[in-house]
């Protein structure tokens, strides 16, 4: 086996066809991060000229020419192949130390254990052995966390099998979800792709939602980069309400007075960002104006993207992160409840790991990072 730097073409050929790959492990994601002052490397293991493992490694300069490195949803390899994992990690560690690295973070797209839609564990099998071996290699595991923690990527997700008929998908939904679908179908809602003419509408929805949910919104340039760099593998969409048709047909609707006061005939109500992998559609970001939630446009957005994903021949629809706390009434339970309504199942990943490359500099970095996060939380509380 040989540890090598890969060309973009070599890496792309592997990541495109790798079964457990993610859009985070693509040249498109590397280019997006490069615009935000990250550098990147494509590395891999070759055996008899065949690439048997690889990863995109992102690097961010933090101070004094020292770097934080991150393999987003990587590395791409068989984690049960101990010899391969050992060889990759030992060589990658040496490579990144030479690149002035102080820390390597990974959060593999590896399932920990299977769950049903209610979060109940299915069977007795899990991937604890992979966690244990990564720890033996020197990785620090952040734990089997629950809630929206400070980890870079979510540890819990909600997915739907869409490799079946439309009728089977609808049958798997709960009654509340089906009622919401029937409700939006009666309204004059239009879905459009985002372009230069309507991207301002899109951004306003995302800003409104970020402020309402007290989280950070991405920049306009970032959203444009997603659309440009992922090309046919991304979809930025926006849903409008046809004001004229609504006022004609829904005079007794509780939203009538509010809609009648709107200036534009096409009223933006909901927006979403979706990125397509080799086998899954990913719901990455989304937003809806709170006052227009009774239209159930957020359900139309999901159903339209499920239809698009099925046309592309994809088998999984990933609704994105959930907290992992399935107690009714718990914080952020509503997000999970919305996604569970579509049927499907809970996915739990093995979590986030840190490999310290330079201990003295890591201690300094870790102290500074915790201080920064504390200040950020205090500012957020004040603003809220």
Buried (B, 14 or more C-beta within 10 A) or exposed (E): BEBBEBEEEBBBBBBEEBEBBBBBBBBBBBBBBBEEEBBBBBBBBBEEEEBBBBBBBBBEEBEEEBBBBBBBBBBBBEBEEBEBBEBBBEBBBEBBEEBBBBBBBBBBBBBBBBBEBEBEEEEEEBBEEBBEBBEEBBBBBBEBBBEBBEBEBBBBBBBBBBBEEEEEBBEBBBEEBBEBBEBBEEBBBEBBEBEEEBBEBBBBBBBBBBEEEEEEBBEBEBBBBBBEBBEEBBBBBBBBBBBEBBBEEBEEBEBEEEBEEBEEEBBBBBBBBBBBBBBBBBBBBBBBBEEBEEBBBBBBBBBBBBEBBBEEEBBBBBBBBBBBBBEEEBEBBEBBBBBBBBBBBBBBBBBBBBBBBBEEBBEBBBEEBEEEEEEEEEEEEEEE
